[in-house]
Structures are given as C-alpha cells and as structure tokens.
Amino acid sequence: MTQRESMPYDVVIVGAGPAGLSAAIRFKQVAAEKGADLSVCVLEKGSEVGAHILSGAVIDPRSLDELLPDWRQDCPLAEVPVTENLHWVLTEKKKTVLPHLWTPPFLHNKGTYTGSLGNLCRWLAGKAEELGVEIFPGFAAAEILFDDQGRVMGVATGDMGVARDGTHKPDYQPGLELHAKYTFFGEGCRGHLSKEIIRTFALDKDSDPQVYGLGVKELWDIDPELHQPGRVIHTQGWPLGDDANGGGWLYHQANGQVSLGFVTWLNYSNPYISPFQEMQKWKTHPEIAAILKGAKRVSYGARAISDGGLQSIPKLVFPGGALIGDSAGFVNVPRIKGTHTAMKSGMMAAEAAADAILSQRQHDELAAYPEAFEHSWVKKELSIVRNVVPLVKKFGDFLGSGLAGITMWLEHFGLKMPFTMKHHPDHETLWRKDLVKAPVYPKPDGVLTFDRLSSVFLSNTNHEEDQPVHLTLKDPNVPVEYDLPLYDEPAQRYCPAGVYEIVGQETGDPKFVINAQNCVHCKTCDIKDPTQNINWVVPEGGGGPNYPNM
C-alpha cells in the first residue's frame, strides 16, 4: 500500500462554490479580527475555480454586501443590475404576463444582479487568496477521514493515474490527506461525500427527504437589437403537462448574451419525459424563438438543484465538521435563488469554526452554526416559502400556484401557516411505461434545437478515458432486467448528457452502456434512478465540464 502524504489545516473546505469560498473568506476575516493566524484550504474537483459552476443566475447581493461591502468596485457581477422582471404563463402558442400586483414583493428581483455565477466564484477565489486561503483546483475530495472516535478529521484526494482495471499507470500519484480541526462540505447538490456524511451520522433522520430539479442551460449571443441588459424573464406552464412541474428562464446579461434554460422538477411520473428535450421544446415557443432569431448558441450545461427547502435541510453539523450551501439545500425555489443563502451558510459555519478553534476546540460539533441559522434571515426567508413546492406538486401548476401565492402573501404579512407540508423522494414517482403516453419532442434542427451530444461538446467536458468508471451500479442486472421492461430504462432520457443507452435491443440482446466520459456531473442519475441502483462518485480530479462564463 502506498503511503499518502498529509497536510494539516485548521479548516478544510470541499468545494470552491459560493458557499465554500464565502466560508474561507469569512474564516480568514474573523481570524484577522482576533489577531490570529488560522489556516484554511479549499479543494475543487474542477480543473479551475468555476469550471463546474452552473446557475441562471439572478443573484441577491445581501450576503455579498455583508461579506465584502465594496464588491461593486471590481466584481463582474456588478455589471448588470436587473432592470425589468417579467413572469410569463405559457400556452403552446401564447403567453400571459403575470402582473406584479399578484405576487409578493420579494419575488420582484428589486436590487438584484444577473451574470455568471462561475465568474463570481472566480472573483471570490481571488479575494480569498488575497487573504491567504490556499485553493487547490483539479483535486477531487474522494474519501472522508475519521479518527479512532469516529469523528471527521479531514479528507483525502483521489489517487491520480489509476487505470480502468484498477492498476497503476506510469503517472500514478497517490492521493493527499488533508487533516483539519473542522471540515466543511460544500460540494453542491447531491455531493458524493455529503451523501456519505448524511448517512454516517443520520443527519436527515428528523428532516424530509431532499427533492430536486434538473436545470438545463444554454448561453446565446443574440442580435444586439434584441438585447436588453438586465431584462429577466421567468416562464411556467407549457411545454410541461399535468405529470410534471418546472419552468424556464431567460436573462439578458453582459456582452450581448442571454442565459436561458429550463428546470424540470424530478418528481415527474412519466418515464418518457426528457428534461433535455423539454428545454429544447420550450425554445420553440414563438415568444422565446423570437428573442433567439439570428442568435448563436455558445455554451451548454446541466445541473441538479436541491428544491426541498426548509423542511429538507438536514442537521447541519457532526463531530468534526459541517454541511454548507447546496450540500445542505438552502435554495429558495420561488425566488429561484440560492447563492445568497449558500454564501450566508458558509459565513455562519466559518464564524462558528473560528470561535471554536480560538477556544482550543477541535473535532466536535459546531453547535453555534445551527444556532446562528435558527436566528438568521436565511431561516426566515426559507420559512415564508416552505409550502410552495409541495403545494404545486400536490395540486398542479394552476391551482397549486394560486394556493402557493396565497400562502406566500400571508406569510409575508406575518401570518404563519399552521402547517408544513411534506416531501416524497423523487425516485419513487415513476409510473410504468404502459400507463403513460410518450411526449412529442421536436427533431433537432441545429439552429434553435439541438441533440445531446453536440450540446455536451459545448460544455467542454473531458475525462481521462482510462480511469475507473465513476458511475457505479449496485447491481449490473437491474437496468435490463427491471428498469427496461417496467420503464423503458428512463436513464436513457433523464440524463442530459447521453451517458446511458440501451444497445442490442433490436437483436434481442439488450445491454446497458455507460458512456461515463460524457458526464457533466449533474447528479440526476443518482437522484432519479427508480431503484437507486446508480451511485455517482467523484472521477479523477480535473475531469468533467469546463464551463466558460456560465
């Protein structure tokens, strides 16, 4: 066995997203305020900071204002404040504009900004490094380290240079152990190690199951005549039918570009639904197509989103560390925002860790972090909207949205609803294929609509081909023997990157093929697989998408 080297830090953070970077910055700020020299490092599995970051994004600057009050001076996000906020209810050919008077003020995007979350993270990384934070991109945290008392004492990065068959290639390098007094997991939605932490310490025993949406995004260069910087559009309704929920977005951002995409909630029942195809179909709506006339698609990506809200947030701490950001699920779905809440969660965890370390503590539970959350504006914000997602799921897009609107207004005025509705796991919702009708999707025309493989090409996704497959099956027989006859193997459709396919069916010898090199790390397979047979683990560091300006 190869001996791994180790490096000690006060805090180790897994994931250079908005939560992880905000935690690192705040930790260093508190240390400086107390006159202490505390060390922190951030591990990032992408080839660079921002490579795996994907969001719409319209961002509430509340946490940025708290963390770095002067951010508007040089942060790229400050370029485009939101100037117009529209909500369209779509039918197949028409739209209805929902008046602002019908929705509470916190949905109107006043004082927000639109831009690239990846670029915001790159900027935050620069600010963190100025404070002495060490950031290691291209290193995937692959293993949790426990001490002899079962407490988390850090993580180990994955070995590099391992062949598909498990043998060591000539360029083999063992992983590195990073030891910490406290370890933060900010891996984003459905993180590989976060799953293990939640399971090991039963952090979810008193919370609802987490539920998810899949966001499929494209970036377009559009006709300058049609570009209106700061214009924000959200849509609901078409093309989704009664068996699915979700909606679209179109944001006019800097440099003549629009960010557009579609979120399909993963509680859908029809196994023939393809979130990727729903997004392509949505673009054919006359109102959307008109904005994209003469435009060119320049980037593509996809990412699952934690939609459970307040009732799905697990216990945030465990011996030796904490969950932050979307690893815990702080997204405010009705606002279509989670960056500000993720950042604040990292900041609260960092303050708790700094105080603990300065008090000579380590490897215990940071009780001050969940206590801070209980009294924070994050908790209040998520509480107001906690029933929105379950109401829409239970009563459908029209009635459910109406009821959700009423509850948001009442909660906004301080009349707290005497109930909190429950969530149910997304993987349990599929109906048998013989009970449903397959949706009709447009054929790709290469102008407005596209196929998955040409889309994945634009994501700059790359994996070292000769490495262990990071999409593992608990039982290799399930896809063909169970999923195929019951659901026509839905992995062929829910994956937005064409990773999974059934071959040989026409000759009576079907086989389940995993094209792992196409994976954009969206985690949908880990979430939606009906038997929970697919387990997503981290590939070799530096692999996956390389999102520019996303």
C-alpha positions in Angstrom: 0.0 0.0 0.0 1.3 3.4 -1.0 1.8 5.8 1.9 -0.1 9.1 1.5 1.4 12.4 2.5 -0.7 14.6 4.8 -1.1 18.3 5.3 -2.6 19.9 8.4 -5.0 22.9 8.4 -7.4 24.5 10.8 -10.2 24.2 8.3 -10.6 22.2 5.1 -13.4 23.1 2.7 -14.6 20.7 0.0 -15.9 22.7 -3.0 -15.0 26.1 -4.4 -18.6 27.2 -4.9 -20.1 30.4 -3.4 -20.6 28.7 0.0 -17.1 27.3 0.3 -15.4 30.4 -0.9 -17.5 32.6 1.4 -16.7 30.3 4.3 -13.0 30.6 3.6 -13.1 34.4 3.3 -15.2 34.8 6.5 -12.9 32.4 8.4 -9.9 34.5 7.5 -11.7 37.7 8.3 -12.6 36.5 11.8 -9.1 35.3 12.4 -7.7 38.7 11.4 -10.2 40.5 13.6 -9.0 38.4 16.5 -5.3 38.8 15.6 -4.9 35.1 14.9 -3.2 33.3 12.1 -5.5 30.4 11.1 -5.1 28.2 8.0 -7.7 27.2 5.6 -7.7 25.3 2.2 -10.3 24.8 -0.4 -10.4 21.7 -2.6 -12.1 22.0 -6.0 -12.7 18.9 -8.3 -13.0 21.1 -11.4 -9.9 22.0 -13.5 -10.2 25.6 -12.3 -12.5 27.5 -9.9 -15.8 28.0 -11.7 -15.3 25.1 -14.1 -18.2 23.1 -12.6 -20.3 26.1 -11.5 -23.7 26.4 -13.3 -26.6 28.7 -12.5 -29.1 31.0 -14.2 -28.2 33.4 -12.5 -30.0 36.2 -10.8 -28.3 36.9 -7.5 -29.4 38.7 -4.4 -26.4 40.6 -3.2 -27.3 40.5 0.5 -24.5 38.1 1.5 -22.0 39.8 -0.7 -22.9 43.1 1.0 -22.2 41.5 4.4 -19.0 39.7 3.3 -17.3 42.2 1.0 -19.1 45.5 1.2 -17.0 47.1 -1.6 -17.7 44.3 -4.1 -19.3 46.6 -6.7 -16.0 48.3 -7.3 -14.4 45.4 -9.3 -16.8 42.3 -9.2 -18.0 41.3 -12.7 -21.5 40.7 -11.2 -22.0 44.4 -10.7 -22.0 45.0 -14.5 -25.7 44.2 -15.0 -28.3 45.1 -12.4 -31.8 43.7 -13.0 -33.8 46.4 -14.7 -37.0 44.5 -15.7 -38.7 41.5 -14.1 -41.3 39.5 -16.1 -43.3 36.4 -15.4 -44.9 34.7 -18.3 -47.5 31.9 -18.2 -47.2 30.0 -21.4 -49.6 28.0 -23.5 -48.4 26.3 -26.7 -48.6 29.5 -28.8 -49.3 32.4 -26.5 -48.2 34.0 -23.2 -49.9 35.8 -20.4 -47.9 38.3 -18.4 -48.5 37.8 -14.6 -48.9 41.3 -13.0 -46.5 42.2 -10.2 -49.5 43.0 -8.0 -50.3 39.3 -7.9 -47.0 38.3 -6.3 -45.3 39.3 -3.1 -42.5 42.0 -3.4 -39.7 39.5 -2.6 -40.3 37.8 -6.0 -39.8 41.1 -8.0 -36.0 41.0 -8.1 -35.5 44.6 -6.9 -31.9 45.3 -6.2 -30.6 42.0 -7.8 -28.0 41.4 -10.4 -27.7 38.9 -13.3 -24.5 37.4 -14.6 -22.2 34.3 -14.5 -22.0 32.5 -11.1 -18.8 30.9 -12.3 -17.2 34.3 -12.8 -18.4 35.4 -9.4 -16.7 32.3 -7.9 -13.5 33.1 -9.8 -13.6 36.6 -8.4 -14.3 35.3 -4.8 -11.4 32.9 -5.2 -9.1 35.9 -5.9 -10.4 37.7 -2.8 -9.8 34.5 -0.8 -6.3 34.1 -2.0 -5.5 37.7 -1.1 -6.4 36.8 2.5 -4.1 33.7 2.5 -6.6 31.0 1.6 -5.0 28.1 -0.2 -7.1 26.8 -3.2 -6.4 23.5 -4.9 -8.3 23.2 -8.2 -8.1 19.8 -10.0 -8.1 17.9 -6.8 -11.3 15.9 -6.0 -12.0 15.0 -2.4 -12.7 11.3 -2.7 -12.6 10.0 0.9 -13.6 11.1 4.3 -11.1 10.6 7.1 -12.3 9.6 10.5 -10.3 9.4 13.8 -10.5 6.5 16.2 -13.5 8.0 17.9 -15.5 8.2 14.6 -15.1 12.0 14.3 -14.3 13.6 10.9 -10.6 14.7 10.8 -10.4 15.7 7.1 -10.5 14.3 3.6 -8.2 12.6 1.1 -8.0 13.5 -2.5 -8.4 10.8 -5.1 -5.5 8.9 -6.5 -4.3 10.1 -9.9 -3.2 7.8 -12.7 -5.3 4.7 -11.9 -6.4 2.7 -14.9 -9.9 1.4 -15.6 -9.0 -2.0 -14.3 -7.6 -0.6 -11.1 -3.9 -1.0 -11.9 -1.5 1.9 -11.6 -0.4 3.7 -14.7 3.2 5.1 -15.1 2.0 8.5 -14.0 0.3 7.2 -10.8 0.2 9.5 -7.8 -1.4 8.6 -4.5 -4.0 11.0 -3.0 -3.1 13.5 -0.4 -4.6 13.6 3.1 -5.8 16.9 4.3 -6.2 17.0 8.1 -8.4 19.6 9.7 -9.8 20.6 13.1 -13.1 21.1 11.2 -14.1 20.1 7.6 -16.8 21.8 5.6 -18.6 20.0 2.8 -19.8 22.5 0.2 -20.0 20.1 -2.8 -23.2 21.5 -4.2 -26.3 19.4 -4.9 -26.1 15.7 -4.1 -22.4 15.7 -3.3 -20.6 12.4 -3.2 -19.1 12.8 0.3 -22.0 14.8 1.6 -24.2 11.8 0.9 -21.9 9.7 3.0 -21.7 12.2 5.8 -25.5 12.4 6.0 -25.8 8.7 6.0 -23.0 8.0 8.5 -24.3 10.5 11.1 -28.1 10.1 10.2 -28.2 13.9 9.7 -31.6 13.5 7.9 -33.5 11.5 10.4 -35.6 14.5 11.5 -36.0 16.1 8.1 -37.9 15.4 5.0 -36.3 13.7 2.0 -34.5 16.2 -0.2 -36.2 16.7 -3.6 -34.6 18.1 -6.8 -35.0 19.8 -10.1 -32.8 19.5 -13.2 -31.7 22.7 -14.8 -30.6 22.6 -18.4 -28.9 25.8 -19.5 -27.6 27.4 -22.7 -25.8 30.6 -23.3 -26.5 32.5 -26.5 -25.1 35.5 -28.4 -28.2 37.3 -29.6 -29.0 40.1 -32.1 -27.8 43.4 -30.4 -31.2 44.9 -31.5 -33.0 42.4 -29.3 -30.6 42.6 -26.3 -31.9 44.4 -23.2 -29.3 44.2 -20.4 -30.9 43.5 -17.1 -34.2 42.1 -18.5 -35.3 39.0 -16.6 -38.0 36.6 -17.8 -39.4 33.6 -16.0 -41.9 31.2 -17.5 -44.3 28.5 -16.2 -46.7 26.2 -18.0 -46.0 24.9 -21.5 -44.4 22.6 -22.5 -44.9 20.6 -19.3 -48.1 18.8 -18.9 -50.1 17.6 -15.9 -47.5 15.0 -15.0 -44.6 17.4 -14.5 -43.7 20.7 -12.9 -41.0 23.3 -13.6 -40.3 26.4 -15.7 -38.0 28.4 -17.9 -35.8 31.5 -17.6 -34.2 34.0 -20.0 -31.8 36.6 -18.6 -30.3 39.4 -20.7 -26.7 39.6 -19.3 -23.5 41.4 -20.3 -21.8 41.4 -23.7 -24.9 40.8 -25.8 -25.6 37.4 -24.3 -28.7 35.8 -22.8 -28.7 33.0 -20.3 -31.6 30.7 -20.9 -32.8 27.4 -19.7 -35.4 25.2 -18.3 -35.9 23.4 -14.9 -37.8 20.2 -14.7 -38.7 19.0 -11.2 -37.5 15.5 -10.8 -40.8 14.3 -9.2 -42.3 13.7 -12.7 -44.2 10.5 -13.2 -43.9 9.8 -17.0 -40.7 7.8 -17.6 -40.6 9.1 -21.2 -40.1 12.6 -20.1 -36.6 14.0 -21.1 -35.7 17.3 -19.2 -33.2 18.0 -22.0 -35.9 17.7 -24.7 -38.4 19.7 -22.6 -35.8 22.5 -22.7 -35.4 22.2 -26.5 -39.2 22.2 -27.0 -39.6 25.3 -24.8 -37.3 27.2 -27.1 -39.7 26.7 -30.0 -42.4 28.8 -28.3 -43.0 31.8 -30.5 -42.0 34.3 -27.7 -38.8 32.5 -26.9 -37.9 31.8 -30.6 -38.4 35.5 -31.4 -35.7 36.5 -28.9 -33.3 33.9 -30.4 -33.8 34.9 -34.0 -30.4 35.2 -35.7 -28.7 34.2 -32.4 -25.9 31.7 -31.9 -25.6 29.1 -29.1 -22.2 29.3 -27.4 -22.4 27.1 -24.3 -24.4 24.3 -22.7 -24.6 22.7 -19.3 -26.9 20.9 -16.8 -27.1 20.7 -13.0 -29.4 19.3 -10.4 -30.8 21.7 -7.8 -31.9 20.9 -4.2 -35.5 22.1 -4.1 -36.7 20.8 -0.7 -36.3 24.0 1.1 -36.6 24.4 4.9 -38.1 21.0 5.7 -35.5 19.1 3.8 -32.4 20.7 5.4 -30.7 18.0 7.5 -28.8 18.5 10.7 -26.0 20.9 9.7 -23.2 19.7 12.0 -21.5 16.5 13.0 -18.4 15.7 15.0 -15.6 17.5 13.1 -17.5 19.5 10.5 -20.5 21.0 8.8 -22.6 21.0 5.7 -22.8 24.3 3.8 -24.5 25.6 0.7 -26.5 23.3 -1.6 -25.0 20.3 0.1 -27.5 21.1 2.8 -30.1 22.6 0.5 -30.6 26.3 1.1 -32.3 27.1 -2.2 -35.3 29.4 -2.2 -37.3 27.9 -5.1 -40.0 30.6 -5.6 -37.3 33.2 -5.8 -35.2 30.9 -8.0 -32.2 31.8 -5.9 -29.7 30.1 -3.6 -26.4 31.8 -4.0 -27.1 34.4 -1.2 -28.3 31.8 1.2 -25.5 29.4 0.4 -22.9 32.2 1.0 -24.5 33.1 4.3 -24.5 29.4 5.4 -20.7 29.3 4.7 -20.2 32.5 6.6 -22.1 31.3 9.7 -20.2 28.0 9.7 -16.9 29.9 9.4 -17.7 32.1 12.4 -18.6 29.1 14.5 -15.4 27.3 13.5 -13.1 30.3 14.1 -14.5 30.8 17.6 -14.2 27.1 18.4 -10.6 26.9 17.2 -9.6 30.1 19.1 -11.2 28.4 22.2 -8.8 25.5 21.7 -11.6 23.2 20.5 -11.5 20.7 17.5 -13.4 17.8 16.0 -16.6 18.4 18.0 -20.0 19.7 16.8 -20.1 23.3 15.9 -23.4 24.0 17.7 -23.1 27.7 17.2 -23.7 27.2 13.4 -27.2 25.7 13.5 -28.0 28.2 16.4 -27.0 31.1 14.1 -29.1 29.6 11.3 -32.2 29.4 13.6 -32.0 33.2 14.2 -30.9 34.2 10.7 -32.6 35.9 7.8 -31.9 32.7 5.9 -34.3 30.7 8.1 -36.9 33.4 7.9 -36.7 33.6 4.1 -37.0 29.9 3.6 -39.8 29.6 6.2 -42.0 32.0 4.3 -41.9 29.8 1.1 -41.7 26.4 2.7 -45.1 25.2 1.4 -44.8 26.5 -2.2 -43.1 23.4 -3.8 -45.3 20.8 -2.1 -48.5 22.8 -2.9 -47.6 23.0 -6.6 -46.7 19.3 -6.7 -49.9 18.3 -4.9 -52.4 20.5 -6.7 -50.8 21.1 -10.1 -49.4 24.1 -11.9 -52.6 26.2 -11.9 -54.3 25.6 -8.6 -51.1 24.8 -6.8 -49.5 28.1 -7.9 -52.6 30.0 -6.8 -52.6 28.4 -3.3 -48.8 28.9 -3.1 -49.3 32.6 -3.9 -51.9 33.0 -1.1 -49.6 31.3 1.5 -46.6 33.5 0.5 -48.7 36.7 0.8 -50.0 35.6 4.2 -46.5 34.6 5.4 -45.1 37.9 4.0 -47.6 39.8 6.2 -46.5 37.7 9.3 -49.4 35.3 9.3 -47.5 32.0 9.7 -49.3 29.0 8.3 -50.1 26.4 11.0 -48.7 23.5 8.8 -45.6 22.5 6.9 -46.2 20.1 4.0 -44.1 17.0 3.4 -41.9 15.9 0.6 -41.6 12.5 -1.0 -38.5 11.1 -2.7 -38.2 11.8 -6.5 -37.1 8.2 -7.3 -40.5 6.8 -6.1 -42.7 8.7 -8.5 -42.3 7.0 -11.9 -45.3 5.2 -13.4 -45.0 2.0 -15.6 -44.4 2.7 -19.3 -47.7 1.1 -20.2 -49.7 3.6 -18.2 -48.4 6.7 -20.0 -48.0 8.3 -23.4 -44.6 9.5 -24.6 -44.4 13.3 -25.2 -43.7 14.5 -28.7 -40.4 16.4 -29.0 -39.0 18.4 -31.9 -36.3 17.0 -34.1 -33.0 18.9 -33.7 -32.6 21.5 -36.5 -29.1 22.7 -35.5 -30.4 26.3 -35.3 -32.9 26.5 -32.4 -33.0 22.9 -31.2 -30.1 20.5 -30.8 -29.2 16.9 -29.8 -27.4 16.0 -26.6 -24.0 15.1 -28.0 -23.5 18.4 -29.8 -24.6 20.1 -26.6 -22.1 18.2 -24.4 -19.4 19.2 -26.9 -20.1 22.9 -26.0 -19.7 22.1 -22.3 -16.0 21.3 -22.9 -16.5 18.0 -20.9 -13.5 15.8 -20.7 -12.5 12.8 -18.6 -9.3 10.8 -18.8 -10.7 7.7 -20.6 -8.6 5.1 -18.9 -9.8 5.5 -15.3 -12.3 3.7 -13.1 -15.9 4.5 -14.2 -17.3 7.0 -11.7 -20.9 5.9 -12.4 -21.2 2.7 -10.5 -24.1 0.1 -10.4 -25.0 -1.6 -7.2 -26.5 -4.4 -9.3 -25.5 -4.5 -13.0 -28.5 -6.6 -13.9 -31.2 -4.1 -12.8 -31.2 -1.8 -15.8 -32.0 -4.5 -18.3 -34.0 -6.9 -16.1 -36.1 -4.4 -14.2 -35.9 -0.8 -15.5 -36.2 -1.7 -19.2 -39.4 -3.8 -19.0 -41.1 -1.5 -16.5 -39.9 2.0 -17.5 -38.1 1.5 -20.9 -35.0 2.3 -18.9 -35.5 6.0 -18.0 -31.8 6.7 -17.7 -31.7 7.0 -21.5 -33.9 10.1 -21.2 -33.4 11.8 -17.8 -29.6 12.1 -18.3 -28.9 15.4 -20.2 -25.6 14.3 -21.5 -26.3 11.0 -23.3 -24.3 8.9 -20.7 -26.7 6.0 -20.6 -28.1 3.9 -23.5 -29.5 0.5 -24.2 -27.9 -1.3 -27.2 -28.7 -4.5 -28.9 -32.4 -4.4 -28.2 -33.3 -4.9 -31.8 -31.4 -8.2 -31.9 -32.9 -9.4 -28.6 -29.7 -9.0 -26.6 -30.1 -5.6 -24.8 -27.1 -4.3 -22.9 -26.9 -1.2 -20.6 -24.0 1.0 -21.7 -22.5 3.8 -19.6 -20.6 6.5 -21.6 -19.0 8.0 -18.5 -16.8 10.3 -20.5 -19.9 12.4 -21.4 -20.9 13.0 -17.8 -21.4 16.7 -16.9 -21.7 15.9 -13.1 -25.3 16.9 -12.9 -26.2 14.1 -10.4 -29.6 13.4 -12.0 -28.9 9.6 -12.3 -28.0 9.4 -8.6 -31.4 11.1 -7.8 -33.9 9.8 -10.3 -32.9 6.1 -10.8 -36.1 4.3 -9.6 -34.2 1.6 -7.7 -31.3 3.9 -6.5 -29.0 1.5 -8.3 -26.7 4.2 -9.8 -24.2 5.7 -7.4 -22.3 8.8 -8.6 -18.8 9.1 -7.1 -16.0 11.6 -8.0 -13.9 10.8 -11.0 -10.2 11.8 -11.2 -9.7 15.4 -10.3 -9.9 18.0 -13.2 -12.4 15.9 -15.2 -15.9 16.9 -16.2 -17.2 20.1 -17.8 -15.2 23.3 -18.2 -18.0 26.0 -18.2 -16.9 29.4 -19.6 -19.0 32.3 -18.4 -21.8 30.1 -17.0 
